[in-house]
C-alpha cells in the first residue's frame, strides 16, 4: 500500500476508536481490540498474521507493566492506609506555611503520587485542598490547580508511574536518565502550571468548595495503627527511585562483564526495586506497627482490583501499537514524517498531542506514538539517554489539551464543582502548560545529549 492509504488507515483507526468510545460508549478495552483488528485488515496484513501480532502486542506491553503496576498499586495502598502519605503532605504544609501552602500542595502531590495512579492520588489528597480553603478563607481554584499539577507531573514524567515506566520500557530508554530528565521536566512544569498559573487563574475563575467536601486526616478512620514518622514515610517513597538510580550511576563505574555490574542490573531493575519497597512497607509500616496480616492481605487485594482494568486497557493500547508497526503503517508514516524535516523530538511531541486530543487516553497516545516513531528511531541507533529524552517529549505530548474525552477532565470538575467551561480554563490550560514545558525540557536534553 502507498503512504496515503496507510495514513488514511491510521487516521481512520483513531477516528473509529474515538467514535466507539465516545458515541457508542463501548468500553475502551473492547474498542481498542476491535480497532486493532480492523486496522490490520484494512492495512493489508495477511489475515493469519493479525492474531499473532495482537498477541505479541499484548504480551510485549504487559510482560513488563503488569508486575510494575501490580506491585505499585499495593505499595501505594499500604502507604495510604498506614497514614504515610498524610504524614508527607501535612509536614510539607507545615514547612511551607499557609502563605505558600499552594506550593506545598503541588510538592505534596508530586511526592505522594509517585507510588499511586493519578485517580487514586487525587482521591487520597483532595481533602487537603478543602482543609486549606476552610483555614484560609480563599477560593478553591489556586489550591486545586496546584495539587492537580503536582499529581499530573508525577504521573506523566516520573518513575515509577505507569506512563513513564511504560515509555522507558517500550523505547528502550535508560531508567536512570529517565528519572533525571523526568525530574528536570516535572519540577519546572509543576511550578509554572500549578502555583504560578493557579494563582493567576484564581483571580478570574472562582471555584466554590463543594458542600460535601471533607477534611483530611493523618490516619484512615478506624485504623488503630499509629502513623509513621515523616522521615520513614518519605524514605519509603523515594527508596525504589534510589535503587533504580543506583543501577544507572553505579553501572558506569564497574566493568560491564563483572559480577558487581550484573547484581546492579538486578537490584536497580524496577521489578526488584518496587518489590523490595513493597516488602519494607508491609513489614515496617504495617505489621511491625500493629496491623494484622489479614488486614495487609485485604489492603493488597483491594489495590489490585482497579489495577486490573488499567492493565487491560493499557495492554489493548499495546496491541494497537503493534498492529501499526507490523502492518507497515508505522514505518511508512515514520518515513513520511522524516521527509518533512521535523526534528524527531518535535515530531514525537506533535504526534502524541494529536492522538491525545483525538482519543483522550495518555497511555494510548504514548503507545500509538511509539509505534509510529520506533521505525524512524531504530536506524538512528540512539543511546539510552537520548531515548529517555525522547520519551519525555512523548510524555509531554500525552497530557496537553485535555478535554471532554479525558477522564482527568471530569475528575477535576467532579471534585472542585467546576463547570465544563471553568474546567477548560483551569484543568485544560494547566495540563497544556505542564506538558509543553516538560516536552521542551525533553527536547533540550535530546539536543544536548547528541
N, C-alpha and C positions, 0 to 999 in steps of 0.2 A: 504494500500500500504506500501511496505517496504521503508526504508530510501533512498536506492539508486534510486528507481523510483521517489520518491518525489524530491530528489536532481536534478535528470535529468530534471524533470518538471520545477523546479525553474530556473536552468541554461538555459534550452531551452526557457523559457519565456523571460528571459533577452536578449538572443540572437535574438529571434524573434522581440523584441522591437527595438533592435539595427538595425536589417535589415529593418524594416518598416520605421524607422525614417531616416536612413542614405542612404539606397539604393532606396527604393520605394519613398522616400520623402513624406511620409504620415505625416500629422500634428500630433504632439505629443499627443494631447488630444484624437484623434480618435485611434491612435496606442495603447495608454495605456488602453483604454476601451476594445479594441479588444483583446489585450494580456491578460487582466484580465479575460475576459470570457473564453478564451482558456485555461488559467491556471486552472480555476475552473473545466472545463470539464475534462481535462487530469489528474487532481489530484484525480478524482473520487468523487467530490462533488455531492450530489443529485441535479439534474437539477433544481428542483423547488426552491432550496436554493441559487442558484448562483445570481439571480437578487436581492434577498433580501440582500445578502452580499455586492453586489456592491452599492446598495442604502445606506446601513449602512456605508460603507467606504467613500462615497462622503459626506454624512451629518455629519459624525463624524469629518471629516477634515475641511470642510468649515464652520461648525457651529461656530467654534472659529475664524478661519483665515479670513473669509470674512469681518467681522467687522474691524479687525485689519488692514488688507491690504487696505480696502476702506478708512477708516479714515486716515491711514498713508499716502496714496497717495495724498489726499487733503492737509494734513498738510505740506508735503514736497513741493508740488507745490506752495502753498502760500508763504512759506519761500523763495523759489527761486524768484518768481515774484516780491516780495517786496524788494529784494536785501539783505535779512538777511543772506543767505548762503555766498554771496560775502563778506559781512562785516566780517564774521568769518575768511574766507580764507585770505583776504587781511591783517587783523590785525595780524594773525599768521605769515605771511610772513614778515611783518614789525618787529615783535618782535624777530624772529629768525635771521634776517639778510640774505643777499644774500649768504654768505658762507655756511650757514646751511639751505638754502632755500629748499633743497630736504627733510630735516627732517620736515620743516614746511608744505610742501606739503602732506607728509604722515599723519601728525596730522590733517591737514585740511580735507583730505579725510576721516579719521576716524570719525571726529566730524560731518561733513556735510552729510555723508552718513547715519547717524543714522535714520533720518526720510524718507529716499529715497530708492528706488530699486537700485540695483547695476548699471544697464544700465543707469538709469536716472542720478544717481550721477556722472558717468563718463562723460556723455554728458554735464552736467552743469559745471563741474570743469576742463575739459581737456584744456580749454583755458588758465588756469593758467600755465600749463606746457609750452606752446608755448611763453607766455609772458616772462617767466624766461629764456627760451632759447634765445630769442631775446636780453634780457637785459644782460645776462652773456656771451653770445657767445659760451656756452658749448653745447654739443650734447643733444639730446632728451632722451637718454636711462636712465640716472640716475634719471631725474625728472619723467619720465613716470612710471618707475618701482616703485618709491616711492609713487606716487599718487595711482596707482592701488593697491599697497599693503595696503594702508590705507583704501581704499574703500572696498576691499575684506575682510579685517579683521573685519570691522563693519558688513558687510553682513553675514559673517559666524558665528561670535561669540556673537554679541552684540544685546540685545533687544533695540528697538522693531523691528529689522529686521525680515523678514518673515521666514527665515530658523531657527534661534534660537528660535523664538516665537513658531513656529510650533513644534519644537522638545520638548520644555519645556511643551507644552500642551499635546502632544501625549504620552510623557514619564511620565507625572505626576510630573515633577520636580518643585522645589520651585523657583519662579521667582526671588526673591531677591538673592538667591545663584547663579542663572543663570547669573545675572548681575555681581556679584563679581567674579566668576570663569571665566566668559567670558572676563572680563576686564584683568584679570591675563593672559589669553591666548592671547588676541588680541594685547596688547601693546608690549610685547617682540617679538611676532611673526611678527608684523608690522615693528618693528625697524630692526630685522635681515633680513627679506625678502625684505624690502623696501630700506631704506637708506644704510644699510651695503652691501647687495648683489647688489643693484643698482649701487653703486659706483664701486664695483669690476667688474661687468659685463660691465660697460660703457667703460672700458679700452679695452675690447675685442669685443664688438658689438657696432658699431656706427650707430645710427638711425638718419637720417636727418629729419629736420622738414618738414612736408608736405607743399606744396606750397599754399594750400587753408586754412591753419590754421589762425584762427582769434584770436585777443586779447580779454581777458575777460573784462567785465565792471561791476561796482558795482551795476548797475541797468539794467533791461531789457530795450532795446531800445523802446522808445515811452511810457514808463511808467512815469507818472507825479508824482508818489508818492515818496517822499524823502526817501532814505534808512534809516532803523532804526539804532540805536546805536549797537555797538558790544556787550555791556552788555545785552541789551534786546534780541538780536539775539541768543546769547549763552544760556541765561536763558530759552528761549522757547524751544531750542533743548534739554536741559537737564531736563526740567520740568517733562515730563512723566516718565523719569527714576527715578526721586526723589520720585514721588508718588508710583511707584511700589516698590522701595526700602523701603519706609516707612512702607508698608504693612508687609514685612517680618521682618524688625527690630522691629517696634513697636509692632507687634503681640507677640513678646517674653516677653513683659513687662506688659501685661494685661491678665486678666483671659479670657480663650477661650470662656466662656459662657456669657461674658459681652457684653453690647451694644457697647462699645468702640471697642472691637475686631471685632464685626460684621460690624461696619462702616469702620474700617480699611481694611477689606476684600473687601468692595465695592470700596472705594477710591483708593486703591492700585491695583485694577484689571486693566489689560491692556485696557479693554473697556473704563472704566471711565477715565483713565489717558490720553489716546490718544484723546478721545472726548473732554475733558477739554482743552487740548493743542490746538486742532483744533479751538475751540471757542475763546480762547485767541488770536490765530493767526489771525482769521477772523476779530476780533474787534481791537486788539492792533496794529497789523501790517498793516492791510488793511483799514478797514472802518474808524477808528479813524484818520488815516493819509491821508485821502482824496480819497481812492479808492471807486468807486461806488459799490453798492450791486450787480448790474448787472455784473460787472467785476469779483467780487468774485464768483458769480454763474458760470460764464464762465470758470474760473480757475478750480473750483471743477469738473465741467463736463468733462473738458479736462483731468484731472488727473485720472478719473475713467475709461476711455477708455482702456488704457494699463493694468490697474489693472484687468479688466475682463478676459483677456486672461491668465494672470498669475494665477488667481484663478481657472479657468477651468482646466489648466494643473496640478496644484497642487492637486485639488480635484480628478482628474483621477489617480494621483500617490497614493492618499489615498485609492482609490478603489483597486488598485493593492496590496497595503499593506494589506488591509482587507481580500482579497482573499487568500493571503499567510497564514494569521493567521487562518481563518476559515476552510480552506481546509486541514489543518494539516501539510502543508509544513513547516510553521514556527516552530511549536513545535518539529517536527521530526528533522529538521536541527539544531534547537537550542540545542536539546539533544545531537546530534552528535558533535556539537561544544563544549558543556560542557565536553563530554567524551574525547576530545582531550587534555584537561588540560590547555588550554589557559586562562589566566586571562580575565574576561568578558570585561574589558575596552580595552584591546589589541585586543580582538576578534571583538569588535564593530568597532574599527578603521579600521581593516583589511577588514572586510566585506563591510563597507561603501566605502572604497577606491576602492575595486574590482568592485563594482556595478557602481561607478562613472566612472572608466576608461572604462567600457564596454558601458554604455549608455549615459554618458555625463552630465545629469542633477543633480545638487547638491540636489535639493529638492526631486527628485525621489529616489536618492541614500539614503537619510536620511529616507524617508518613508519606503523603502524596508528593510532597516536595522532594523528599529523599529519593523516591522512585524516579523522579524526573531529573534530579541533579546528579545522582551517582554515575550514570553513564558518561557525564561530562567530566566528573572529578577523577574517576579511576585512571584515565590515561595521563592525568597531570601528576600522579604519584605524590600527592600531598602528604606531609608528615602528620603525626598525631596532633601536634599543637595547632597547625593551620586548620585541620579538620574540626578541632574543638572551637576555633573562632568562627568557622563556617556554621557550625551547629548553633552557636549563639545567635548568629544572624537569622537562621531559620526560626529559632525560638522567639525572637523579637517579632518577626512577621506573623507568628501564630496567634498573637494576642491583640493586634491592632484592630481598630474599628469594630469592636464587639457590639452587636446589636441584637435584634429580637430573636435570632436563631441560635443564640448562645445562652446556655443555662446560667452563666455568671451574670448576664444582664438581668434576668428575672430574680436571681438570688439577691442582688443588690437592692432591687426595688422592693422585694418582699420584706427584707429586714429593716429597711430605712423608711418604708412608706412612700417612696418616691413614685411619681407618675412616670409614664414612658418618656415623655419629653424631658423631665428632670433627670432621669437615668441616662439619657443620651448626653446631656450636658455635663454630667458628673462622671459616671462609670465609663462611658464610651470614650470620652476625651482622656480620662486618666489612663485607660488601657493603651490608647494610641500613643500618648506621651511616653509611657513606660516601655512599650515595645519598640518604638522608634529610637529612643535613647539607648536601649540595650543593644539593638542591632547596629547602631553607629559605633558603639564600643567594639562590637564583634568585627565590623569592617575595618576599623583602625588596627585591631590586633592582627587581623588577617594580612593586612598590608605590611605591618611592622615585622611579622614573622617570616616574610618572604625571603 
